[in-house]
Amino acid sequence: MANSNESKNALLENKINALLLQNEDQPELSDIPEFPLVSNVEMPEGHPFDHGDIGILFHGLKVSGSDRIQVKSIDKQADDGTYSIKMVFPQIGLDGFYTVNSHLSPNITMDTGGNMIDHAESNLQPAGADSGEFTPITTEKAEAMMEQARLQKPKLRETENGQKMLAVFNQYNEIYNTLFITSQAARTTWYANNATQEMSIDTHEAMENNTVINSNTKTYGTNKVSYNSNAFTQQFSIIFNTLFLDPDINLTDPHPELNPDSQYVQAAIAAYSFGDAAEITGNDKVEVTELNSTSVYKNVAEQKPPTDATVAQLRNLLDQVTGTGGAEEKAEKNNWWVLDEEDRSKAKHFLYQAVQENLQKKALKPTMLWKGTCEVSITNVEVNISLSGNADGDVTILDHQILMPAFSLDIEDENWAGEIAVEARIRLNQIFFIKRLLHDKLEYLLKNRMGNAISHLDAMMLS
């Protein structure tokens, strides 16, 4: 019986490999956007501009090994012609080259990696930000605020809901950080005519003394906005500006497609869900239920978390902004977020700014700093397929999984030099998003190639 199974496996393996080889072109990963590495840094002496951002762009990533699989087992699951096939790609490789490019950028003074206000030693505003009268806080105050924020994490980890909140934050923190580094609209909104900084200081003091955080009577900034109103505006800004940051979205299309697997779309949905969580406590941009630190942690521990928002809800928000017929009625019917005129006006402004920023970026040609080769090597990529066959030999794929082990990205960086190179290397090692996107694109390619090959099998070979 063992020899019979081995013979069947070998026949199937030879057939699948022959089908994989029918496509003579070596597959290639395409449509990979440039990844930001280091932002808001001084350029080397002699560079065309003094200050900018640097990013890495991959080119010509050829995939090798996708035409060679090994069949490990063929198991008949039932008498109805259903089979489970376990296979493996012994060796998958990616080979190509990269360029590290510099882009002219404004001098951003916001501490995007810390307390989200201007660095204490500078009273400069971010380029284009209209925050009105501005008073920087001291270094000591900023450090105290950061330390207090760090101390909240262990407290949140004490409850299941708190752990989930931290997990979501950690999952999308990289995206949100990129948002505030790259989006002028997000930074300008965050300053809110100095309201956000004043709120941050008040929150710090309220947490220290267990007094009311979101006062129903106090106002902030030169525009005299309430705590809840500005908090809502920031959440609203993060939802839309994160979504508009997605390089796959055509912002000039009245009805752009949203990729549910996009990290930007998922981060926007997470921000949407956070607003639903706030409403459970009796707070929105108008209604105020005053909370102190004790009641905040009590709500985190005891309240049932809201159901996570969906791509459909995010899609509907965008439809309300672009004026798609029936969008508001659909939101009301499903008890989703219904935008008022003020909300729609803000979102349209974010969209306009995003389009303008994209046009400006395209007009500014990047300057290459370094280039070199890059490669990925992955061993034993598992392929699990469930399928059925009929009497005519036709195959139907029921389930299809690609299980890819962790891999490293090897980059030839011997020619990188200077302080920027040190920062870029550190950043490259920290960014999970790069490897995740390469993983997803490679998984998609392998799944399509295998699916196409399997669909051309004769089901009689499995019996």
N, C-alpha and C positions, 0 to 999 in steps of 0.2 A: 504493500500500500504506500509506503514511504517513497519508493522509487516512482510509483505512478504519480504521486503528488509533485515530486520534483520535476518529473517530465512535463506535467501540465503547467507548472510554474515557469519552466524554461520556455515552453512554446508561447505562453502568454507574454512573457518578458520580451522575447524576440519580436513578436508582433507589435507590441506597444512601442518598442524602440524604433522599429521600422517606420511606424506612423509618425513618431516624433521627428525622425530624420527627413521626412518628406518636405518639411519647411527648411530649405537650405540657408536662408538668411539667419545670421546670428542675432538672436533677440537683443534688444537694447532698452534700458529704462529711459523714458523720456518725460518731458514736462515736469522736471524737478526744479522748484523755485530756488532762488538764492537764499541761503540761510544767514541771518545776521549773527555775527560773532561778537564783535566788540563795538560799542556805540559811544558816541560823545567823547572821542579821544583826539589828542593832538597827533598830527601826522609827522612823519620823519622830516628832517631838514631837507630842503630842496624839492619837496612835494608840491604839486600844482596848487594845493590849498592847505590851510593851516589846521583845520579841524574837520572831523568827519566820522563816519561809521565804516566798519569793514565787515564784509560778508564773504562766504565761500559758495562758489557755484560749481556744480559737477557737470562734466561734459562727457558724452560718448561712453556711458557706462554699459559695456557689453556683458551679456550674461553667458557664461560657459557652463557646460554640464547639464543643461536642461534637456538634452537629447539622449540621456542615458539613465535608465532606472533599473532597479532590481526588484523583482516580485518576491515577497517574503512568504505570503500565504494567500490561499483562496478558500474561503469558508462559505458553505451554503447555509444560509440562515433559516430557510423554511422551504416547504415543498412548493411554494408559489413562484419559484424562479428568482429569489432574492439572494444576492451574493455580497460578501464583504471581502474586499481585496486590500491587503496591506503591502505597500511598496516603499521604496526609499530611493532618493537621489543620493548616490554616494558622495558626490562632490559638486557643489554649486559655487561658481566664482563670479565676481564682478570686477571688471578691469576698465579703467578709464583715466581721465585726468581732471584736474580741478584748476580753478583760478581763485585767488583771494583778491577781492576788489575793494577799493575805497570809494566812498560816496561823500560828496560835500554835504554837510548837515549843520544845522544851527547848534550853538553851544547851549546844551540843555543843562540847567542847574537843578532840576528836580531830582531828589534822591529816590529814584525808582526802585532801588534795591533795599531801601530802608524805610523811613517814615513817610515817604511820599510828599514831603514838603521840600522847599529849597535847602540846599546845603547851608548850614549855619554860617559859614564863613563868607557867604556871598549874598548880596542883596540884589543880584541880577534876576531878571525875569526870563523864563524860557522864550525863545524867539517867537514873536507873534502873540504871546499870551497877554490877555488884557485882564489882569487881576486887580487893577485899581491900586489903591494905596497899600504898600507892602512893608511889613516890619519883620525882619528875620528873627528867628528864635536863637537863643544861645546854644553853643555846642553842648553845654552841660544839660540843658533842658531836652535837647534832641536825644542825647544818650539815655537820659532817664525815661523818656517816652519809649524808646526802643527796648530798653530792659524790661519795662512793664509789659510791653507786648509779648516779649519772649516768655514771661512768667505765666501768661494766660494759656499757653499750649499744654503744659502738664495738667492744668485744671480741666481743660477740654477733653483730654485723653481719659479722664476718670469716668466718663459716660459714653455709652454706645453712640448716641447722637453726636456728641462732641468729636469722637473719633472719625465719624463719617464726614463731618464738616472739614476737619483737617485734611482728610484724604482727598476731598474734592479740591481744596485749596492747593495742595501739593501737586495734584495732577495737572492743574491748569496755570500754576504760578508762572511758568515760563512764558506762556502765551500772553498773560496779562502784563508781565514785565516788558515783553516786546511791544505790546500795545502802547504803553506810555513812553517808550523810547522813540517809537516811530510815528505816532499819531499826534499831530499838532492839535487836532480837534479834542482828543481825549485829555491832553495836558491843559488846554485852555479851559475846558469844562471843569476839570478837577480843581483849578485855582479858584473858580467861582467868586471872583472879586474878593479874595481873601477869606471867604466863608469856611472853606474846608480846613485851613490851618487853625482858625479860631475854634472850630468844632473839635479838632484833634486835641488841642490844649485843654478844652473843657472836658473832653472824654477822659483824658489822662487824669485830671484832678478828680473827676467824679468816681473813677475806678479806685483811686487812692482812698477816698473818703466814704465810699459807698453811698454817694448822693445821686440825685437824679441825673441821668445822662442826657436824655432827649427832652429837655424842658419844653413845656407847652407854651411858654410865654417869651423865652429868650430868642433873639434873632442874631444873625451872623453876617459879617461882610458888609460891604458898602451898599449892597442891595437889600439888606435886612431880611434874609431868608430864614425860615425855621430849620431846625435840625432835621426833621423828617423830610421836609421839602428838598433840601440839598442832598440828603442821603438817597432819596429816590432819583434825583437827577443824575447822581453818579452811577447808580445801578443801571439806569436807562442808557447813559452814555456808554458804559462798558458793554452792554448787550449789543448795541448797534455798531459801535466803533470796532469791537472785536470781530463781528461778522464782516464788516466792510474791509477788514484787514486780510481776509482770505484771498489769496492770489487766484484762486479758481473761480471766483465770483465776478461776473461781468457787470460792473456797477452801472453801465450805460443801458443795460437791458431792463425794461420795465418789469419783467418777471424773471429775474435771474434764477438759475438752478442752484439748489443747495445740496452739497454733498454731505449726507448724514455721517460719513466716516471722517470728515474733516475735523482736525483738532480745533480750528477756529469756530466752526459751527458748534461743536460740543462745548467749548468754553463759553460761548454766548448763551447756550441753553442752561449751563450751570449758573450763570449770572441771573438768568430769568428765574430759575428755581429758587434762588436765594431771596428774591422779592416775595415769592409765595410764602416762604418761611417767615419773613418779617410780618406779613399780614396776619398770620396765626396769632401773633402777640398783640394784635389790635392796632397795628401801626401801618399806615401808608403815607402817601405824600400830603394828605389832608388830615386824616384821623390820627390822634396822638394818644397813646397810652404810655404814661411816663414810667420809665424803668430805671432801676439802679443795678449795680453789678450782681447783687444777690438774686434779683428777679430775672436778670438775663440768664444766669447759669441755671436757675430753676426751670425756665422755659426750655433751654437747651436739653436739660436732662429729662423733662417730663412730657413735653409736647410731642404729639405724633408728627413726624416730618411730613411735609406735603409730598404728593406724588411728583416725581421728577417731570419737568416740562419736556416737551417732545419737539421734534423737527417740524411737525405740523403746526404747533403753536408758534414757533419762531417764523415759519413761513407765513402764517396769518398776520403776525405783527408787520412783517415786511409788506404784505399785500395791503394792509391798512395805510401804510405810509405812501405807497405808490399809487393808491387810489383804485385798486382792483375791485370791480363790482361785486357786492355781496360779502366782502371780507368782514365788515363790521357786524353784519347780521350773523355770520358764521361764528364769530367770536362770542356774541351774546348767547347764541343757541347752545354753545359748548361750555359756557361759563368760563371763557378765556379772558385774557386781558383786552379790554376795549380802550383804545387810545382816544383821548379828547383832542381838541384842536391844538392845544399847547403842546401835547406830546408829539403829534404829527409834525408840527412846525419844527420842533427840536430835531426830530429824526431826519427830516428833509434837509435841515442844515448840516447834520453830520454826513449825510450822503453827498451833498454838494461839496463839502470840504474834502471828503475822501477822494472824490473824482478829481478835484483840483490838485491834491497832493500826489495822486498817481500820475497825472499829466506832468507835474513838475519833476518827479523822479525820472520819468522817461526822457525828459528833455535834458537832464543832467547825465551825461555819459560817465560811467564809472572809470576809474583809473586803476589799472592792474598793479598790485603790489608783488605777488608771487604766483607761480604756477608750478605744477608737478603732477606726478602720477598718483593714483589711489587704487586700492584693491580691497576686496572682501573675499574671504574663503570660508565656506560653510560646509561642514561634513554631516552626512546622514540626515537629510531633510525628509521627514516622513510624509507619506501620502496615504490617506485612508479614504477609500471610496466604497460606498454602498450603491448597488445597482440591481436592476431587474432586466430580464430578457424575455422576449416572447418567442412563439414558435417559428416566426419568420427570421429570427436571429437579430432583431433590433434590440438595441440597448438603451435603457433609460437610467440616467444617473439620479439616485435618490438623495444621496448625501456625499459631500466632497470636502475633505479637510486637508490642509497643508500645515504641518507642524514643524516650525523652524526653530532650531536651537539658537541661543544667544551667539552673537558674532561680534568681532571687532572690526573697526574701519581703519585700515592702515594707510597713512598719508605720508608721502615723501615731502618732508618739511625741512630738510637740511639747509635750504637757502633762506629760510625765514630768519630775519634778524631784527634786533632792536627791542625796545620795551613793548611795542605793540605785539611782536611775535610771542613774547612770554604770555601776555594776556590772552592772545588768540588761542594758544595751545591749551591753556587752562580752560578756557570757555568751550573749546571743541570737545574736550574730555567730559565736560559737565552736561552738555546738551543731549538729553535723551531723545529729543524730538527728531533730530537728524536721522539717527539709526532707526527710529520708529517709522519714519516716512519711507526710508529705503526698504525696510522690512515689509511694509504694507504693499509697496509697488512690486517688489520681487514676488511676494506671495500671490498677488493678483496675476502676474505674468505666468507663474508656474501653474496656477490653478486653471487658467485659460488653456494653456498648452496641453495639460493632462486631460482636461475635460474634452477638448477637441479630439485627442487621440482615442480616448475611451469610447466616445460616441461613435467611432468608426469600426469598433470591434464587432465581430460576429459572436453573438451570445452563445452559440453552440460550442465555442472554445472553452467555456467555463464549466460545462456539464461533464 
